[in-house]
Amino acid sequence: MTMPMLYPRPDVAEGLKAAMRHVASSVTVITAGRGAARRGITATAFTSVTMEPPTVLVCINRGGAAHEAITRAGHFCVNVLCEDATDVAASFAGMTGKTGADQFEGFEWVETASGAPAYAYAQAAISCSVAACHVAGSHSIFIGQVEEVAIDPDRTPLLHFNRGFHRLGARR
Ligand SMILES: Cc1cc2nc3c(=O)[nH]c(=O)nc-3n(C[C@H](O)[C@H](O)[C@H](O)COP(=O)(O)O)c2cc1C
């Protein structure tokens, strides 16, 4: 290959991490559970899967509290964050020192059709019931059947790129 950095097979995990750092993504918080049992996690591993039926997927670390909450509740909500929600992203990425239900404190939430909490000022909140779960190494791929969607089309997304949060640039 002619690109400036090449990671041969023994270093391929490092190479993948470096490559993924340079993928610009929307930032979501995946939530599940109710009241004191609610949990959340900042995640970029989110995509739609099909429209027939309407399904999405999220990849969640099996070792964390959010994984247990999604498994127990059988639901999750994908909260797509807007550009001024870096504090929400930081809270659910474990950057503030808060854990568990305390990570929801200071932010406004509404209960969705599935029962999962939706962030009141999200760009989009996609409420799902768990349709399937596939183990993939350290993570589970949760497939969600979409039950309810709320969007605010006037908001612009929070992006993650190269270990930092960014705003969307001007349209080209
Ligand atoms: C920008 C960003 C994206 C992330 N994406 C994911 C993801 O898609 N899936 C995941 O399991 N963890 C992801 N993480 C890591 C979790 O947010 C983090 O490990 C978790 O909040 C730590 O929670 P814990 O201390 O309860 O394990 C991401 C972190 C950041 C900062």
The ligand as a Gaussian input file, in Angstrom:
#p B3LYP/6-31G(d) Opt

LIG

0 1
 C      -17.095000       9.007000      21.488000
 C      -17.264000       7.698000      22.200000
 C      -17.885000       6.649000      21.557000
 C      -18.062000       5.411000      22.198000
 N      -18.726000       4.412000      21.542000
 C      -18.975000       3.251000      22.189000
 C      -19.769000       2.239000      21.573000
 O      -20.226000       2.372000      20.443000
 N      -20.017000       1.106000      22.291000
 C      -19.523000       0.919000      23.554000
 O      -19.755000      -0.146000      24.151000
 N      -18.766000       1.865000      24.170000
 C      -18.503000       3.031000      23.520000
 N      -17.773000       4.020000      24.134000
 C      -17.227000       3.777000      25.470000
 C      -18.246000       3.993000      26.557000
 O      -18.947000       5.209000      26.454000
 C      -17.539000       3.948000      27.926000
 O      -16.669000       2.865000      27.962000
 C      -18.514000       3.761000      29.019000
 O      -19.307000       4.876000      29.190000
 C      -17.843000       3.453000      30.314000
 O      -18.866000       3.027000      31.151000
 P      -18.585000       2.027000      32.341000
 O      -17.516000       2.708000      33.172000
 O      -19.903000       1.894000      33.034000
 O      -18.116000       0.747000      31.691000
 C      -17.588000       5.246000      23.508000
 C      -16.952000       6.304000      24.166000
 C      -16.811000       7.519000      23.522000
 C      -16.152000       8.660000      24.243000

